[in-house]
Amino acid sequence: MDQIKNVINNNGLLDDGLILQAFDQVAANGDIVIFKNDGLRANNKITVVITSPIEKFIAIRYDDVTLSVALAKALKEYFEFFAKQA
């Protein structure tokens, strides 16, 4: 979970390395990250979803104008979920 904590604590300044580390951590937990750009929407075109194939938690979804903000919000909620479980 340190990789996810690094993304959360980086003030929304994400580089490819941080993003890939966070994706790897989510995958290592057996969960899935999906992001998309919905060009038909007028606002908040970027969507990030973190979900679990075995329903450990309700899907986490954030829409925003930037990938880094949506991803940071989703990872923060994901991290907080696991922190409560510990």
PDB file with one MODEL, atoms N, CA, C and O in Angstrom:
MODEL        1
ATOM      1  N   MET A   1       0.814  -1.199   0.000  1.00  0.00           N
ATOM      2  CA  MET A   1       0.000   0.000   0.000  1.00  0.00           C
ATOM      3  C   MET A   1       0.859   1.267   0.000  1.00  0.00           C
ATOM      4  O   MET A   1       0.331   2.372  -0.124  1.00  0.00           O
ATOM      5  N   ASP A   2       2.177   1.114   0.138  1.00  0.00           N
ATOM      6  CA  ASP A   2       3.048   2.287   0.121  1.00  0.00           C
ATOM      7  C   ASP A   2       2.990   3.020  -1.207  1.00  0.00           C
ATOM      8  O   ASP A   2       3.082   4.247  -1.243  1.00  0.00           O
ATOM      9  N   GLN A   3       2.838   2.275  -2.305  1.00  0.00           N
ATOM     10  CA  GLN A   3       2.765   2.910  -3.620  1.00  0.00           C
ATOM     11  C   GLN A   3       1.537   3.813  -3.711  1.00  0.00           C
ATOM     12  O   GLN A   3       1.604   4.910  -4.266  1.00  0.00           O
ATOM     13  N   ILE A   4       0.428   3.350  -3.168  1.00  0.00           N
ATOM     14  CA  ILE A   4      -0.797   4.155  -3.197  1.00  0.00           C
ATOM     15  C   ILE A   4      -0.637   5.375  -2.295  1.00  0.00           C
ATOM     16  O   ILE A   4      -1.068   6.471  -2.651  1.00  0.00           O
ATOM     17  N   LYS A   5      -0.023   5.190  -1.140  1.00  0.00           N
ATOM     18  CA  LYS A   5       0.223   6.306  -0.224  1.00  0.00           C
ATOM     19  C   LYS A   5       1.090   7.364  -0.908  1.00  0.00           C
ATOM     20  O   LYS A   5       0.873   8.558  -0.703  1.00  0.00           O
ATOM     21  N   ASN A   6       2.067   6.948  -1.714  1.00  0.00           N
ATOM     22  CA  ASN A   6       2.921   7.899  -2.438  1.00  0.00           C
ATOM     23  C   ASN A   6       2.100   8.764  -3.388  1.00  0.00           C
ATOM     24  O   ASN A   6       2.348   9.964  -3.497  1.00  0.00           O
ATOM     25  N   VAL A   7       1.131   8.175  -4.073  1.00  0.00           N
ATOM     26  CA  VAL A   7       0.278   8.937  -4.990  1.00  0.00           C
ATOM     27  C   VAL A   7      -0.570   9.932  -4.214  1.00  0.00           C
ATOM     28  O   VAL A   7      -0.682  11.094  -4.605  1.00  0.00           O
ATOM     29  N   ILE A   8      -1.165   9.483  -3.119  1.00  0.00           N
ATOM     30  CA  ILE A   8      -2.023  10.352  -2.312  1.00  0.00           C
ATOM     31  C   ILE A   8      -1.230  11.540  -1.773  1.00  0.00           C
ATOM     32  O   ILE A   8      -1.727  12.666  -1.765  1.00  0.00           O
ATOM     33  N   ASN A   9      -0.014  11.298  -1.330  1.00  0.00           N
ATOM     34  CA  ASN A   9       0.795  12.338  -0.702  1.00  0.00           C
ATOM     35  C   ASN A   9       1.549  13.213  -1.693  1.00  0.00           C
ATOM     36  O   ASN A   9       2.295  14.099  -1.276  1.00  0.00           O
ATOM     37  N   ASN A  10       1.378  12.994  -2.978  1.00  0.00           N
ATOM     38  CA  ASN A  10       2.124  13.736  -3.988  1.00  0.00           C
ATOM     39  C   ASN A  10       1.378  14.961  -4.508  1.00  0.00           C
ATOM     40  O   ASN A  10       1.756  15.526  -5.535  1.00  0.00           O
ATOM     41  N   ASN A  11       0.329  15.374  -3.815  1.00  0.00           N
ATOM     42  CA  ASN A  11      -0.424  16.590  -4.138  1.00  0.00           C
ATOM     43  C   ASN A  11      -0.926  16.648  -5.581  1.00  0.00           C
ATOM     44  O   ASN A  11      -0.925  17.714  -6.195  1.00  0.00           O
ATOM     45  N   GLY A  12      -1.348  15.524  -6.113  1.00  0.00           N
ATOM     46  CA  GLY A  12      -1.917  15.497  -7.455  1.00  0.00           C
ATOM     47  C   GLY A  12      -0.898  15.597  -8.571  1.00  0.00           C
ATOM     48  O   GLY A  12      -1.272  15.653  -9.743  1.00  0.00           O
ATOM     49  N   LEU A  13       0.402  15.621  -8.228  1.00  0.00           N
ATOM     50  CA  LEU A  13       1.443  15.684  -9.245  1.00  0.00           C
ATOM     51  C   LEU A  13       1.888  14.267  -9.551  1.00  0.00           C
ATOM     52  O   LEU A  13       2.785  13.732  -8.900  1.00  0.00           O
ATOM     53  N   LEU A  14       1.262  13.672 -10.534  1.00  0.00           N
ATOM     54  CA  LEU A  14       1.523  12.273 -10.841  1.00  0.00           C
ATOM     55  C   LEU A  14       2.380  12.152 -12.089  1.00  0.00           C
ATOM     56  O   LEU A  14       2.149  12.824 -13.094  1.00  0.00           O
ATOM     57  N   ASP A  15       3.367  11.287 -12.000  1.00  0.00           N
ATOM     58  CA  ASP A  15       4.120  10.945 -13.195  1.00  0.00           C
ATOM     59  C   ASP A  15       3.802   9.490 -13.539  1.00  0.00           C
ATOM     60  O   ASP A  15       3.151   8.783 -12.769  1.00  0.00           O
ATOM     61  N   ASP A  16       4.268   9.064 -14.695  1.00  0.00           N
ATOM     62  CA  ASP A  16       3.967   7.707 -15.152  1.00  0.00           C
ATOM     63  C   ASP A  16       4.389   6.658 -14.144  1.00  0.00           C
ATOM     64  O   ASP A  16       3.678   5.675 -13.936  1.00  0.00           O
ATOM     65  N   GLY A  17       5.543   6.856 -13.512  1.00  0.00           N
ATOM     66  CA  GLY A  17       6.037   5.887 -12.543  1.00  0.00           C
ATOM     67  C   GLY A  17       5.102   5.726 -11.358  1.00  0.00           C
ATOM     68  O   GLY A  17       4.817   4.603 -10.942  1.00  0.00           O
ATOM     69  N   LEU A  18       4.621   6.834 -10.811  1.00  0.00           N
ATOM     70  CA  LEU A  18       3.697   6.763  -9.675  1.00  0.00           C
ATOM     71  C   LEU A  18       2.382   6.105 -10.063  1.00  0.00           C
ATOM     72  O   LEU A  18       1.838   5.292  -9.316  1.00  0.00           O
ATOM     73  N   ILE A  19       1.884   6.461 -11.224  1.00  0.00           N
ATOM     74  CA  ILE A  19       0.616   5.872 -11.678  1.00  0.00           C
ATOM     75  C   ILE A  19       0.764   4.359 -11.842  1.00  0.00           C
ATOM     76  O   ILE A  19      -0.088   3.598 -11.383  1.00  0.00           O
ATOM     77  N   LEU A  20       1.832   3.929 -12.489  1.00  0.00           N
ATOM     78  CA  LEU A  20       2.038   2.491 -12.694  1.00  0.00           C
ATOM     79  C   LEU A  20       2.244   1.757 -11.372  1.00  0.00           C
ATOM     80  O   LEU A  20       1.762   0.636 -11.211  1.00  0.00           O
ATOM     81  N   GLN A  21       2.949   2.369 -10.429  1.00  0.00           N
ATOM     82  CA  GLN A  21       3.130   1.745  -9.116  1.00  0.00           C
ATOM     83  C   GLN A  21       1.791   1.560  -8.415  1.00  0.00           C
ATOM     84  O   GLN A  21       1.540   0.517  -7.810  1.00  0.00           O
ATOM     85  N   ALA A  22       0.935   2.570  -8.495  1.00  0.00           N
ATOM     86  CA  ALA A  22      -0.377   2.474  -7.864  1.00  0.00           C
ATOM     87  C   ALA A  22      -1.220   1.397  -8.541  1.00  0.00           C
ATOM     88  O   ALA A  22      -1.883   0.612  -7.863  1.00  0.00           O
ATOM     89  N   PHE A  23      -1.200   1.353  -9.881  1.00  0.00           N
ATOM     90  CA  PHE A  23      -1.939   0.311 -10.601  1.00  0.00           C
ATOM     91  C   PHE A  23      -1.440  -1.079 -10.209  1.00  0.00           C
ATOM     92  O   PHE A  23      -2.232  -2.001 -10.018  1.00  0.00           O
ATOM     93  N   ASP A  24      -0.116  -1.218 -10.092  1.00  0.00           N
ATOM     94  CA  ASP A  24       0.459  -2.504  -9.694  1.00  0.00           C
ATOM     95  C   ASP A  24      -0.005  -2.914  -8.302  1.00  0.00           C
ATOM     96  O   ASP A  24      -0.278  -4.091  -8.064  1.00  0.00           O
ATOM     97  N   GLN A  25      -0.098  -1.961  -7.382  1.00  0.00           N
ATOM     98  CA  GLN A  25      -0.534  -2.272  -6.024  1.00  0.00           C
ATOM     99  C   GLN A  25      -1.995  -2.704  -6.003  1.00  0.00           C
ATOM    100  O   GLN A  25      -2.350  -3.657  -5.310  1.00  0.00           O
ATOM    101  N   VAL A  26      -2.842  -2.010  -6.756  1.00  0.00           N
ATOM    102  CA  VAL A  26      -4.257  -2.384  -6.837  1.00  0.00           C
ATOM    103  C   VAL A  26      -4.370  -3.790  -7.423  1.00  0.00           C
ATOM    104  O   VAL A  26      -5.141  -4.610  -6.924  1.00  0.00           O
ATOM    105  N   ALA A  27      -3.612  -4.068  -8.469  1.00  0.00           N
ATOM    106  CA  ALA A  27      -3.636  -5.394  -9.091  1.00  0.00           C
ATOM    107  C   ALA A  27      -3.124  -6.462  -8.118  1.00  0.00           C
ATOM    108  O   ALA A  27      -3.663  -7.568  -8.072  1.00  0.00           O
ATOM    109  N   ALA A  28      -2.093  -6.135  -7.348  1.00  0.00           N
ATOM    110  CA  ALA A  28      -1.551  -7.087  -6.380  1.00  0.00           C
ATOM    111  C   ALA A  28      -2.584  -7.436  -5.310  1.00  0.00           C
ATOM    112  O   ALA A  28      -2.539  -8.518  -4.725  1.00  0.00           O
ATOM    113  N   ASN A  29      -3.507  -6.519  -5.060  1.00  0.00           N
ATOM    114  CA  ASN A  29      -4.598  -6.766  -4.108  1.00  0.00           C
ATOM    115  C   ASN A  29      -5.743  -7.544  -4.759  1.00  0.00           C
ATOM    116  O   ASN A  29      -6.730  -7.869  -4.099  1.00  0.00           O
ATOM    117  N   GLY A  30      -5.608  -7.843  -6.062  1.00  0.00           N
ATOM    118  CA  GLY A  30      -6.646  -8.586  -6.776  1.00  0.00           C
ATOM    119  C   GLY A  30      -7.775  -7.719  -7.284  1.00  0.00           C
ATOM    120  O   GLY A  30      -8.836  -8.228  -7.644  1.00  0.00           O
ATOM    121  N   ASP A  31      -7.559  -6.401  -7.317  1.00  0.00           N
ATOM    122  CA  ASP A  31      -8.613  -5.473  -7.727  1.00  0.00           C
ATOM    123  C   ASP A  31      -8.304  -4.866  -9.094  1.00  0.00           C
ATOM    124  O   ASP A  31      -7.243  -5.116  -9.665  1.00  0.00           O
ATOM    125  N   ILE A  32      -9.227  -4.075  -9.609  1.00  0.00           N
ATOM    126  CA  ILE A  32      -9.180  -3.593 -10.990  1.00  0.00           C
ATOM    127  C   ILE A  32      -9.313  -2.074 -11.019  1.00  0.00           C
ATOM    128  O   ILE A  32     -10.140  -1.504 -10.308  1.00  0.00           O
ATOM    129  N   VAL A  33      -8.488  -1.416 -11.851  1.00  0.00           N
ATOM    130  CA  VAL A  33      -8.610   0.020 -12.100  1.00  0.00           C
ATOM    131  C   VAL A  33      -9.027   0.203 -13.550  1.00  0.00           C
ATOM    132  O   VAL A  33      -8.451  -0.394 -14.459  1.00  0.00           O
ATOM    133  N   ILE A  34     -10.031   1.035 -13.749  1.00  0.00           N
ATOM    134  CA  ILE A  34     -10.497   1.367 -15.099  1.00  0.00           C
ATOM    135  C   ILE A  34     -10.525   2.885 -15.203  1.00  0.00           C
ATOM    136  O   ILE A  34     -11.010   3.559 -14.295  1.00  0.00           O
ATOM    137  N   PHE A  35     -10.012   3.425 -16.295  1.00  0.00           N
ATOM    138  CA  PHE A  35     -10.204   4.844 -16.530  1.00  0.00           C
ATOM    139  C   PHE A  35     -10.617   5.062 -17.967  1.00  0.00           C
ATOM    140  O   PHE A  35     -10.221   4.323 -18.868  1.00  0.00           O
ATOM    141  N   LYS A  36     -11.432   6.104 -18.165  1.00  0.00           N
ATOM    142  CA  LYS A  36     -11.918   6.387 -19.515  1.00  0.00           C
ATOM    143  C   LYS A  36     -12.074   7.878 -19.713  1.00  0.00           C
ATOM    144  O   LYS A  36     -12.183   8.645 -18.757  1.00  0.00           O
ATOM    145  N   ASN A  37     -12.082   8.268 -20.961  1.00  0.00           N
ATOM    146  CA  ASN A  37     -12.346   9.637 -21.349  1.00  0.00           C
ATOM    147  C   ASN A  37     -13.651   9.635 -22.117  1.00  0.00           C
ATOM    148  O   ASN A  37     -13.727   9.095 -23.221  1.00  0.00           O
ATOM    149  N   ASP A  38     -14.672  10.234 -21.543  1.00  0.00           N
ATOM    150  CA  ASP A  38     -15.997  10.256 -22.158  1.00  0.00           C
ATOM    151  C   ASP A  38     -16.161  11.566 -22.920  1.00  0.00           C
ATOM    152  O   ASP A  38     -16.623  12.563 -22.365  1.00  0.00           O
ATOM    153  N   GLY A  39     -15.789  11.558 -24.167  1.00  0.00           N
ATOM    154  CA  GLY A  39     -15.818  12.757 -24.991  1.00  0.00           C
ATOM    155  C   GLY A  39     -17.195  13.350 -25.209  1.00  0.00           C
ATOM    156  O   GLY A  39     -17.311  14.503 -25.625  1.00  0.00           O
ATOM    157  N   LEU A  40     -18.244  12.584 -24.937  1.00  0.00           N
ATOM    158  CA  LEU A  40     -19.596  13.096 -25.139  1.00  0.00           C
ATOM    159  C   LEU A  40     -20.073  13.983 -23.988  1.00  0.00           C
ATOM    160  O   LEU A  40     -20.973  14.803 -24.167  1.00  0.00           O
ATOM    161  N   ARG A  41     -19.478  13.823 -22.820  1.00  0.00           N
ATOM    162  CA  ARG A  41     -19.881  14.648 -21.676  1.00  0.00           C
ATOM    163  C   ARG A  41     -19.302  16.048 -21.804  1.00  0.00           C
ATOM    164  O   ARG A  41     -18.192  16.226 -22.306  1.00  0.00           O
ATOM    165  N   ALA A  42     -20.052  17.032 -21.351  1.00  0.00           N
ATOM    166  CA  ALA A  42     -19.585  18.414 -21.400  1.00  0.00           C
ATOM    167  C   ALA A  42     -18.590  18.710 -20.274  1.00  0.00           C
ATOM    168  O   ALA A  42     -17.674  19.511 -20.459  1.00  0.00           O
ATOM    169  N   ASN A  43     -18.757  18.077 -19.119  1.00  0.00           N
ATOM    170  CA  ASN A  43     -17.912  18.323 -17.947  1.00  0.00           C
ATOM    171  C   ASN A  43     -17.404  17.004 -17.384  1.00  0.00           C
ATOM    172  O   ASN A  43     -17.985  15.943 -17.611  1.00  0.00           O
ATOM    173  N   ASN A  44     -16.309  17.099 -16.648  1.00  0.00           N
ATOM    174  CA  ASN A  44     -15.773  15.928 -15.951  1.00  0.00           C
ATOM    175  C   ASN A  44     -15.699  14.702 -16.852  1.00  0.00           C
ATOM    176  O   ASN A  44     -16.285  13.662 -16.554  1.00  0.00           O
ATOM    177  N   LYS A  45     -14.981  14.836 -17.946  1.00  0.00           N
ATOM    178  CA  LYS A  45     -14.927  13.783 -18.962  1.00  0.00           C
ATOM    179  C   LYS A  45     -14.101  12.567 -18.555  1.00  0.00           C
ATOM    180  O   LYS A  45     -14.253  11.493 -19.138  1.00  0.00           O
ATOM    181  N   ILE A  46     -13.228  12.723 -17.561  1.00  0.00           N
ATOM    182  CA  ILE A  46     -12.374  11.624 -17.134  1.00  0.00           C
ATOM    183  C   ILE A  46     -13.061  10.869 -15.995  1.00  0.00           C
ATOM    184  O   ILE A  46     -13.531  11.478 -15.034  1.00  0.00           O
ATOM    185  N   THR A  47     -13.115   9.550 -16.109  1.00  0.00           N
ATOM    186  CA  THR A  47     -13.687   8.700 -15.063  1.00  0.00           C
ATOM    187  C   THR A  47     -12.646   7.676 -14.639  1.00  0.00           C
ATOM    188  O   THR A  47     -11.993   7.054 -15.478  1.00  0.00           O
ATOM    189  N   VAL A  48     -12.497   7.507 -13.330  1.00  0.00           N
ATOM    190  CA  VAL A  48     -11.648   6.467 -12.759  1.00  0.00           C
ATOM    191  C   VAL A  48     -12.531   5.606 -11.864  1.00  0.00           C
ATOM    192  O   VAL A  48     -13.259   6.114 -11.011  1.00  0.00           O
ATOM    193  N   VAL A  49     -12.455   4.291 -12.074  1.00  0.00           N
ATOM    194  CA  VAL A  49     -13.217   3.333 -11.263  1.00  0.00           C
ATOM    195  C   VAL A  49     -12.242   2.295 -10.714  1.00  0.00           C
ATOM    196  O   VAL A  49     -11.411   1.761 -11.448  1.00  0.00           O
ATOM    197  N   ILE A  50     -12.351   2.019  -9.423  1.00  0.00           N
ATOM    198  CA  ILE A  50     -11.622   0.905  -8.814  1.00  0.00           C
ATOM    199  C   ILE A  50     -12.686  -0.057  -8.298  1.00  0.00           C
ATOM    200  O   ILE A  50     -13.580   0.330  -7.545  1.00  0.00           O
ATOM    201  N   THR A  51     -12.577  -1.304  -8.713  1.00  0.00           N
ATOM    202  CA  THR A  51     -13.574  -2.297  -8.340  1.00  0.00           C
ATOM    203  C   THR A  51     -12.892  -3.603  -7.955  1.00  0.00           C
ATOM    204  O   THR A  51     -11.707  -3.814  -8.213  1.00  0.00           O
ATOM    205  N   SER A  52     -13.673  -4.460  -7.337  1.00  0.00           N
ATOM    206  CA  SER A  52     -13.164  -5.755  -6.902  1.00  0.00           C
ATOM    207  C   SER A  52     -13.989  -6.858  -7.543  1.00  0.00           C
ATOM    208  O   SER A  52     -15.218  -6.800  -7.509  1.00  0.00           O
ATOM    209  N   PRO A  53     -13.344  -7.860  -8.126  1.00  0.00           N
ATOM    210  CA  PRO A  53     -14.103  -8.945  -8.749  1.00  0.00           C
ATOM    211  C   PRO A  53     -14.828  -9.822  -7.732  1.00  0.00           C
ATOM    212  O   PRO A  53     -15.734 -10.573  -8.093  1.00  0.00           O
ATOM    213  N   ILE A  54     -14.435  -9.730  -6.467  1.00  0.00           N
ATOM    214  CA  ILE A  54     -15.105 -10.544  -5.445  1.00  0.00           C
ATOM    215  C   ILE A  54     -15.891  -9.680  -4.453  1.00  0.00           C
ATOM    216  O   ILE A  54     -16.233 -10.130  -3.359  1.00  0.00           O
ATOM    217  N   GLU A  55     -16.167  -8.454  -4.843  1.00  0.00           N
ATOM    218  CA  GLU A  55     -17.008  -7.538  -4.080  1.00  0.00           C
ATOM    219  C   GLU A  55     -16.530  -7.325  -2.649  1.00  0.00           C
ATOM    220  O   GLU A  55     -17.321  -7.395  -1.709  1.00  0.00           O
ATOM    221  N   LYS A  56     -15.227  -7.063  -2.486  1.00  0.00           N
ATOM    222  CA  LYS A  56     -14.692  -6.701  -1.169  1.00  0.00           C
ATOM    223  C   LYS A  56     -15.245  -5.352  -0.720  1.00  0.00           C
ATOM    224  O   LYS A  56     -15.375  -5.086   0.475  1.00  0.00           O
ATOM    225  N   PHE A  57     -15.567  -4.509  -1.692  1.00  0.00           N
ATOM    226  CA  PHE A  57     -16.062  -3.160  -1.414  1.00  0.00           C
ATOM    227  C   PHE A  57     -16.931  -2.723  -2.595  1.00  0.00           C
ATOM    228  O   PHE A  57     -16.870  -3.299  -3.681  1.00  0.00           O
ATOM    229  N   ILE A  58     -17.733  -1.703  -2.354  1.00  0.00           N
ATOM    230  CA  ILE A  58     -18.545  -1.122  -3.429  1.00  0.00           C
ATOM    231  C   ILE A  58     -17.606  -0.367  -4.358  1.00  0.00           C
ATOM    232  O   ILE A  58     -16.664   0.276  -3.893  1.00  0.00           O
ATOM    233  N   ALA A  59     -17.843  -0.433  -5.647  1.00  0.00           N
ATOM    234  CA  ALA A  59     -16.969   0.225  -6.625  1.00  0.00           C
ATOM    235  C   ALA A  59     -16.758   1.693  -6.256  1.00  0.00           C
ATOM    236  O   ALA A  59     -17.686   2.396  -5.857  1.00  0.00           O
ATOM    237  N   ILE A  60     -15.523   2.122  -6.401  1.00  0.00           N
ATOM    238  CA  ILE A  60     -15.138   3.503  -6.136  1.00  0.00           C
ATOM    239  C   ILE A  60     -15.054   4.207  -7.485  1.00  0.00           C
ATOM    240  O   ILE A  60     -14.363   3.739  -8.390  1.00  0.00           O
ATOM    241  N   ARG A  61     -15.757   5.333  -7.621  1.00  0.00           N
ATOM    242  CA  ARG A  61     -15.786   6.030  -8.907  1.00  0.00           C
ATOM    243  C   ARG A  61     -15.653   7.531  -8.687  1.00  0.00           C
ATOM    244  O   ARG A  61     -16.299   8.117  -7.819  1.00  0.00           O
ATOM    245  N   TYR A  62     -14.799   8.127  -9.497  1.00  0.00           N
ATOM    246  CA  TYR A  62     -14.661   9.579  -9.498  1.00  0.00           C
ATOM    247  C   TYR A  62     -14.605  10.079 -10.929  1.00  0.00           C
ATOM    248  O   TYR A  62     -13.952   9.485 -11.786  1.00  0.00           O
ATOM    249  N   ASP A  63     -15.305  11.189 -11.176  1.00  0.00           N
ATOM    250  CA  ASP A  63     -15.282  11.889 -12.454  1.00  0.00           C
ATOM    251  C   ASP A  63     -14.606  13.232 -12.218  1.00  0.00           C
ATOM    252  O   ASP A  63     -14.848  13.875 -11.196  1.00  0.00           O
ATOM    253  N   ASP A  64     -13.766  13.662 -13.148  1.00  0.00           N
ATOM    254  CA  ASP A  64     -13.095  14.946 -13.006  1.00  0.00           C
ATOM    255  C   ASP A  64     -12.626  15.408 -14.384  1.00  0.00           C
ATOM    256  O   ASP A  64     -12.767  14.703 -15.383  1.00  0.00           O
ATOM    257  N   VAL A  65     -12.069  16.609 -14.402  1.00  0.00           N
ATOM    258  CA  VAL A  65     -11.546  17.137 -15.668  1.00  0.00           C
ATOM    259  C   VAL A  65     -10.140  16.635 -15.950  1.00  0.00           C
ATOM    260  O   VAL A  65      -9.683  16.701 -17.091  1.00  0.00           O
ATOM    261  N   THR A  66      -9.429  16.125 -14.914  1.00  0.00           N
ATOM    262  CA  THR A  66      -8.076  15.616 -15.121  1.00  0.00           C
ATOM    263  C   THR A  66      -7.939  14.209 -14.554  1.00  0.00           C
ATOM    264  O   THR A  66      -8.570  13.860 -13.556  1.00  0.00           O
ATOM    265  N   LEU A  67      -7.117  13.423 -15.197  1.00  0.00           N
ATOM    266  CA  LEU A  67      -6.854  12.054 -14.750  1.00  0.00           C
ATOM    267  C   LEU A  67      -6.186  12.046 -13.373  1.00  0.00           C
ATOM    268  O   LEU A  67      -6.543  11.243 -12.512  1.00  0.00           O
ATOM    269  N   SER A  68      -5.230  12.930 -13.172  1.00  0.00           N
ATOM    270  CA  SER A  68      -4.489  12.904 -11.903  1.00  0.00           C
ATOM    271  C   SER A  68      -5.396  13.171 -10.710  1.00  0.00           C
ATOM    272  O   SER A  68      -5.243  12.529  -9.670  1.00  0.00           O
ATOM    273  N   VAL A  69      -6.333  14.100 -10.835  1.00  0.00           N
ATOM    274  CA  VAL A  69      -7.235  14.406  -9.722  1.00  0.00           C
ATOM    275  C   VAL A  69      -8.195  13.245  -9.484  1.00  0.00           C
ATOM    276  O   VAL A  69      -8.380  12.824  -8.342  1.00  0.00           O
ATOM    277  N   ALA A  70      -8.802  12.725 -10.540  1.00  0.00           N
ATOM    278  CA  ALA A  70      -9.745  11.610 -10.390  1.00  0.00           C
ATOM    279  C   ALA A  70      -9.041  10.385  -9.816  1.00  0.00           C
ATOM    280  O   ALA A  70      -9.588   9.708  -8.946  1.00  0.00           O
ATOM    281  N   LEU A  71      -7.836  10.095 -10.295  1.00  0.00           N
ATOM    282  CA  LEU A  71      -7.091   8.943  -9.803  1.00  0.00           C
ATOM    283  C   LEU A  71      -6.692   9.127  -8.340  1.00  0.00           C
ATOM    284  O   LEU A  71      -6.825   8.198  -7.543  1.00  0.00           O
ATOM    285  N   ALA A  72      -6.206  10.308  -7.982  1.00  0.00           N
ATOM    286  CA  ALA A  72      -5.812  10.559  -6.597  1.00  0.00           C
ATOM    287  C   ALA A  72      -7.000  10.410  -5.651  1.00  0.00           C
ATOM    288  O   ALA A  72      -6.855   9.840  -4.570  1.00  0.00           O
ATOM    289  N   LYS A  73      -8.174  10.915  -6.040  1.00  0.00           N
ATOM    290  CA  LYS A  73      -9.367  10.788  -5.197  1.00  0.00           C
ATOM    291  C   LYS A  73      -9.768   9.321  -5.032  1.00  0.00           C
ATOM    292  O   LYS A  73     -10.084   8.879  -3.927  1.00  0.00           O
ATOM    293  N   ALA A  74      -9.753   8.579  -6.125  1.00  0.00           N
ATOM    294  CA  ALA A  74     -10.147   7.172  -6.069  1.00  0.00           C
ATOM    295  C   ALA A  74      -9.162   6.368  -5.221  1.00  0.00           C
ATOM    296  O   ALA A  74      -9.572   5.529  -4.418  1.00  0.00           O
ATOM    297  N   LEU A  75      -7.881   6.619  -5.395  1.00  0.00           N
ATOM    298  CA  LEU A  75      -6.875   5.892  -4.619  1.00  0.00           C
ATOM    299  C   LEU A  75      -6.936   6.247  -3.140  1.00  0.00           C
ATOM    300  O   LEU A  75      -6.693   5.396  -2.285  1.00  0.00           O
ATOM    301  N   LYS A  76      -7.257   7.497  -2.837  1.00  0.00           N
ATOM    302  CA  LYS A  76      -7.396   7.898  -1.433  1.00  0.00           C
ATOM    303  C   LYS A  76      -8.529   7.123  -0.774  1.00  0.00           C
ATOM    304  O   LYS A  76      -8.364   6.606   0.330  1.00  0.00           O
ATOM    305  N   GLU A  77      -9.679   7.039  -1.441  1.00  0.00           N
ATOM    306  CA  GLU A  77     -10.806   6.284  -0.883  1.00  0.00           C
ATOM    307  C   GLU A  77     -10.467   4.799  -0.770  1.00  0.00           C
ATOM    308  O   GLU A  77     -10.829   4.153   0.213  1.00  0.00           O
ATOM    309  N   TYR A  78      -9.781   4.265  -1.761  1.00  0.00           N
ATOM    310  CA  TYR A  78      -9.361   2.862  -1.750  1.00  0.00           C
ATOM    311  C   TYR A  78      -8.421   2.596  -0.574  1.00  0.00           C
ATOM    312  O   TYR A  78      -8.592   1.619   0.155  1.00  0.00           O
ATOM    313  N   PHE A  79      -7.434   3.464  -0.396  1.00  0.00           N
ATOM    314  CA  PHE A  79      -6.482   3.328   0.703  1.00  0.00           C
ATOM    315  C   PHE A  79      -7.204   3.406   2.045  1.00  0.00           C
ATOM    316  O   PHE A  79      -6.920   2.616   2.945  1.00  0.00           O
ATOM    317  N   GLU A  80      -8.127   4.343   2.187  1.00  0.00           N
ATOM    318  CA  GLU A  80      -8.867   4.502   3.448  1.00  0.00           C
ATOM    319  C   GLU A  80      -9.713   3.285   3.752  1.00  0.00           C
ATOM    320  O   GLU A  80      -9.867   2.920   4.917  1.00  0.00           O
ATOM    321  N   PHE A  81     -10.268   2.643   2.724  1.00  0.00           N
ATOM    322  CA  PHE A  81     -11.049   1.430   2.942  1.00  0.00           C
ATOM    323  C   PHE A  81     -10.170   0.357   3.589  1.00  0.00           C
ATOM    324  O   PHE A  81     -10.568  -0.266   4.573  1.00  0.00           O
ATOM    325  N   PHE A  82      -8.982   0.146   3.038  1.00  0.00           N
ATOM    326  CA  PHE A  82      -8.103  -0.898   3.571  1.00  0.00           C
ATOM    327  C   PHE A  82      -7.521  -0.510   4.927  1.00  0.00           C
ATOM    328  O   PHE A  82      -7.256  -1.381   5.756  1.00  0.00           O
ATOM    329  N   ALA A  83      -7.320   0.780   5.160  1.00  0.00           N
ATOM    330  CA  ALA A  83      -6.820   1.230   6.465  1.00  0.00           C
ATOM    331  C   ALA A  83      -7.835   0.904   7.564  1.00  0.00           C
ATOM    332  O   ALA A  83      -7.452   0.554   8.680  1.00  0.00           O
ATOM    333  N   LYS A  84      -9.121   1.016   7.251  1.00  0.00           N
ATOM    334  CA  LYS A  84     -10.181   0.688   8.217  1.00  0.00           C
ATOM    335  C   LYS A  84     -10.233  -0.794   8.498  1.00  0.00           C
ATOM    336  O   LYS A  84     -10.618  -1.205   9.592  1.00  0.00           O
ATOM    337  N   GLN A  85      -9.846  -1.613   7.513  1.00  0.00           N
ATOM    338  CA  GLN A  85      -9.896  -3.062   7.670  1.00  0.00           C
ATOM    339  C   GLN A  85      -8.763  -3.594   8.539  1.00  0.00           C
ATOM    340  O   GLN A  85      -8.860  -4.683   9.105  1.00  0.00           O
ATOM    341  N   ALA A  86      -7.689  -2.813   8.639  1.00  0.00           N
ATOM    342  CA  ALA A  86      -6.493  -3.274   9.372  1.00  0.00           C
ATOM    343  C   ALA A  86      -6.686  -3.237  10.883  1.00  0.00           C
ATOM    344  O   ALA A  86      -5.775  -3.592  11.631  1.00  0.00           O
TER     345      ALA A  86
ENDMDL
END
